[in-house]
Amino acid sequence: MPVTFTHSPAQTERREPGFGGKPPVDRRPTGGGGGGGDDSGQGGQGGPGELLRRIRFFVFSALAGDMIVFCVLVAVFFARQAGTEMDPHTQKQIGDWHPVLLPPILYLNTAFLLLSGLTMETARRSIFREIDVLEEWLGLGHPALRRTLPWVAATLVLGSLFLAGQWSAWKQLTARGFAFGRLSTPASNFFYIITGLHAVHLLLGIAILAACLIGLGWLRRVEYRQIAVDVTAWYWHAMGAAWLFLLAVLALGQ
């Protein structure tokens, strides 16, 4: 479905669909739910489209920094596998890296996260559904909001299930004698560091989802609700992609 901030029927523009969609345009309708004027007041500068582009740029820049951190951590993970220690019996340097068998629940957690990515993308596309947004502009109700809220809530639930599953995986690994700490193996320590760092990022994503849910009910202008869902979705997709990368490293890189 086209992804635009919808104008009045005479001004509606058709856009080519595509992943990511188009940023909202700055013209606004003169009737219905939008009021009679354009309160951006900048002749196309500083309107909702420009605001979305700026917020997206900030989010993408922050996410790029996070991806660099993950990549550096993975590089250290592979470099550490070449580490050695002195064998007290043979007085020779031997490798001290012992691969960790991943708890099977990690794969169930991955399914939860992938499903949450689908629900979040559905929410993003729903809030930009042109006919629903047009009805909101005309003051005929809140169909876009009603379509979007359940999908954002479902994403929040699935994300919480992922974090609960990660906690269970850590408990299972600890029960097998691989607790995090100086006395544990390097491989198990890296497992906790990698999965823990991602869990912190996803916990932030849960907080953002909760704020998005509150914002959907609090924000009065449809374009600001669109911005809230759009940037939340991009953050969530990035965390899903990061987890797939990290899981592949943990499962295949040892």
C-alpha positions as CSV (number, residue, x, y, z in Angstrom):
1,M,0.0,0.0,0.0
2,P,1.3,3.5,-0.7
3,V,3.1,5.1,2.2
4,T,2.3,8.8,2.4
5,F,0.7,11.3,4.7
6,T,-2.6,11.6,2.9
7,H,-4.0,14.8,1.5
8,S,-7.6,15.7,0.7
9,P,-9.2,13.6,-2.1
10,A,-8.3,16.2,-4.7
11,Q,-4.6,16.3,-3.6
12,T,-4.0,12.5,-3.0
13,E,-0.8,11.4,-4.6
14,R,-0.1,7.8,-5.6
15,R,3.2,6.4,-4.5
16,E,5.0,3.2,-5.6
17,P,4.9,0.6,-2.8
18,G,8.1,-0.7,-1.4
19,F,9.9,-1.7,1.7
20,G,10.4,1.3,3.8
21,G,7.9,3.4,2.0
22,K,8.1,7.1,1.3
23,P,8.4,9.7,4.0
24,P,5.3,11.8,4.6
25,V,4.8,14.9,2.4
26,D,4.4,18.3,3.9
27,R,1.1,19.5,2.3
28,R,-1.9,19.0,4.5
29,P,-5.6,19.1,3.8
30,T,-7.7,22.2,4.5
31,G,-10.6,20.4,6.1
32,G,-11.6,17.5,8.2
33,G,-9.3,16.5,11.0
34,G,-6.3,18.5,9.9
35,G,-7.6,22.0,10.5
36,G,-7.4,24.9,8.1
37,G,-3.8,25.7,8.0
38,D,-0.3,24.3,7.8
39,D,1.2,24.8,11.2
40,S,4.7,23.9,10.0
41,G,4.9,27.5,8.9
42,Q,8.1,26.9,6.9
43,G,6.9,26.6,3.3
44,G,7.7,22.9,3.2
45,Q,10.6,23.1,5.6
46,G,10.1,21.6,9.1
47,G,6.8,19.8,8.2
48,P,6.1,16.1,9.1
49,G,8.0,14.8,6.1
50,E,11.1,16.7,7.1
51,L,10.7,15.7,10.7
52,L,10.4,12.0,9.8
53,R,13.6,12.3,7.7
54,R,15.5,13.8,10.5
55,I,14.3,11.3,13.1
56,R,15.1,8.4,10.7
57,F,18.6,9.8,10.1
58,F,19.2,10.0,13.9
59,V,17.9,6.4,14.4
60,F,19.9,5.0,11.5
61,S,23.0,6.7,12.7
62,A,22.6,5.3,16.2
63,L,21.9,1.9,14.8
64,A,25.0,2.1,12.6
65,G,27.0,2.7,15.7
66,D,25.4,-0.2,17.5
67,M,26.2,-2.5,14.5
68,I,29.8,-1.5,14.7
69,V,29.9,-2.4,18.4
70,F,28.5,-5.8,17.6
71,C,31.0,-6.4,14.8
72,V,33.9,-5.4,17.0
73,L,32.6,-7.9,19.7
74,V,32.4,-10.6,17.1
75,A,35.9,-9.9,15.9
76,V,37.2,-10.2,19.5
77,F,35.2,-13.4,19.8
78,F,37.0,-15.0,16.8
79,A,40.4,-13.6,17.9
80,R,40.0,-15.1,21.4
81,Q,39.5,-18.6,20.0
82,A,43.2,-18.5,19.1
83,G,44.2,-17.9,22.7
84,T,46.3,-20.5,24.6
85,E,47.3,-21.4,28.1
86,M,50.2,-23.3,29.7
87,D,49.5,-27.0,30.4
88,P,51.1,-27.6,33.9
89,H,51.8,-31.2,33.0
90,T,53.4,-30.9,29.6
91,Q,54.6,-27.3,30.0
92,K,53.3,-26.6,26.5
93,Q,50.9,-24.0,25.3
94,I,47.5,-25.5,24.5
95,G,44.2,-24.0,23.3
96,D,41.8,-23.1,26.1
97,W,38.7,-22.5,23.9
98,H,36.0,-25.1,24.5
99,P,32.9,-24.6,22.4
100,V,29.6,-24.2,24.2
101,L,26.6,-26.2,23.2
102,L,23.8,-23.7,22.7
103,P,20.6,-24.2,24.7
104,P,17.9,-25.3,22.2
105,I,15.5,-22.6,23.6
106,L,17.5,-20.1,21.6
107,Y,15.9,-21.3,18.4
108,L,12.4,-20.9,19.9
109,N,13.4,-17.4,21.0
110,T,14.5,-16.7,17.5
111,A,11.1,-17.7,16.2
112,F,9.4,-15.3,18.6
113,L,11.7,-12.5,17.5
114,L,11.1,-13.2,13.8
115,L,7.4,-13.3,14.3
116,S,7.6,-10.0,16.2
117,G,9.3,-8.5,13.2
118,L,6.3,-9.4,11.0
119,T,3.8,-8.0,13.5
120,M,5.8,-4.7,13.7
121,E,6.1,-4.4,10.0
122,T,2.3,-5.0,9.7
123,A,1.8,-2.2,12.3
124,R,4.0,0.1,10.3
125,R,2.2,-0.6,7.0
126,S,-1.2,-0.3,8.8
127,I,-0.5,3.2,10.1
128,F,0.4,4.3,6.5
129,R,-2.7,2.7,4.9
130,E,-3.9,5.5,2.7
131,I,-7.7,5.1,2.8
132,D,-7.6,4.8,6.6
133,V,-5.4,7.8,7.1
134,L,-7.6,9.8,4.7
135,E,-10.6,9.0,6.9
136,E,-8.8,10.2,9.9
137,W,-8.0,13.5,8.2
138,L,-11.6,13.9,7.3
139,G,-12.6,13.3,10.9
140,L,-14.5,10.1,10.2
141,G,-12.9,8.1,13.0
142,H,-9.5,6.5,13.7
143,P,-9.3,3.4,11.5
144,A,-5.5,3.6,11.1
145,L,-5.1,3.7,14.8
146,R,-7.5,0.8,15.4
147,R,-5.6,-1.3,12.9
148,T,-2.2,-0.5,14.2
149,L,-2.6,-0.8,18.0
150,P,-3.1,-4.6,18.1
151,W,0.0,-5.2,16.0
152,V,2.2,-3.0,18.2
153,A,0.8,-4.7,21.3
154,A,1.5,-8.1,19.7
155,T,5.1,-7.1,19.0
156,L,5.5,-6.0,22.6
157,V,4.3,-9.4,23.9
158,L,6.5,-11.4,21.5
159,G,9.5,-9.3,22.4
160,S,8.9,-9.9,26.1
161,L,8.7,-13.7,25.3
162,F,12.0,-13.5,23.6
163,L,13.7,-11.8,26.6
164,A,12.1,-14.4,29.0
165,G,13.4,-17.1,26.8
166,Q,16.9,-15.6,26.9
167,W,16.8,-15.6,30.7
168,S,15.8,-19.2,30.6
169,A,18.7,-20.0,28.3
170,W,21.1,-18.3,30.7
171,K,19.7,-20.3,33.6
172,Q,20.1,-23.5,31.6
173,L,23.7,-22.8,30.8
174,T,24.4,-21.9,34.4
175,A,22.8,-25.2,35.6
176,R,25.2,-27.0,33.3
177,G,28.2,-25.5,35.1
178,F,28.9,-22.6,32.7
179,A,28.2,-19.6,34.9
180,F,29.6,-16.2,33.9
181,G,32.8,-15.3,35.6
182,R,36.5,-15.7,36.0
183,L,36.3,-19.5,36.7
184,S,34.2,-20.2,33.6
185,T,35.4,-20.9,30.1
186,P,36.1,-18.2,27.6
187,A,33.5,-19.5,25.2
188,S,30.7,-19.4,27.8
189,N,31.7,-15.9,28.9
190,F,31.5,-14.7,25.4
191,F,28.0,-16.3,25.1
192,Y,26.8,-14.3,28.1
193,I,28.4,-11.1,26.8
194,I,27.0,-11.4,23.2
195,T,23.5,-12.4,24.2
196,G,23.5,-10.0,27.2
197,L,24.5,-7.0,25.1
198,H,21.7,-7.8,22.6
199,A,19.2,-8.4,25.4
200,V,20.0,-4.9,26.7
201,H,19.3,-3.4,23.3
202,L,16.1,-5.4,23.0
203,L,15.0,-4.3,26.5
204,L,15.4,-0.7,25.2
205,G,13.3,-1.7,22.2
206,I,10.6,-3.0,24.6
207,A,10.6,0.4,26.3
208,I,10.3,2.1,23.0
209,L,7.4,-0.1,22.0
210,A,5.6,0.7,25.3
211,A,6.2,4.5,24.6
212,C,4.9,4.0,21.1
213,L,1.7,2.4,22.5
214,I,1.2,5.3,24.8
215,G,2.0,7.8,22.1
216,L,-0.5,6.3,19.7
217,G,-3.3,7.1,22.2
218,W,-1.8,10.4,23.2
219,L,-0.8,12.0,19.9
220,R,-3.6,13.8,18.2
221,R,-2.2,14.2,14.7
222,V,-2.0,11.2,12.5
223,E,1.3,12.1,10.9
224,Y,3.0,12.1,14.3
225,R,1.5,8.6,15.1
226,Q,3.0,7.5,11.8
227,I,6.4,8.8,12.7
228,A,6.3,7.1,16.1
229,V,5.4,3.7,14.5
230,D,7.9,4.1,11.7
231,V,11.0,4.8,13.7
232,T,10.0,2.1,16.3
233,A,9.7,-0.4,13.5
234,W,13.1,0.4,12.1
235,Y,14.8,0.0,15.5
236,W,13.0,-3.3,16.0
237,H,13.9,-4.7,12.6
238,A,17.6,-3.8,13.2
239,M,17.6,-5.7,16.5
240,G,16.1,-8.7,14.7
241,A,18.7,-8.6,12.0
242,A,21.5,-8.2,14.7
243,W,20.2,-11.3,16.6
244,L,20.2,-13.5,13.4
245,F,23.8,-12.4,12.8
246,L,24.9,-13.1,16.4
247,L,23.1,-16.4,16.6
248,A,24.8,-17.5,13.4
249,V,28.2,-16.6,15.0
250,L,27.5,-18.5,18.2
251,A,26.1,-21.6,16.4
252,L,28.6,-21.8,13.5
253,G,31.6,-19.7,14.6
254,Q,33.0,-21.9,17.4
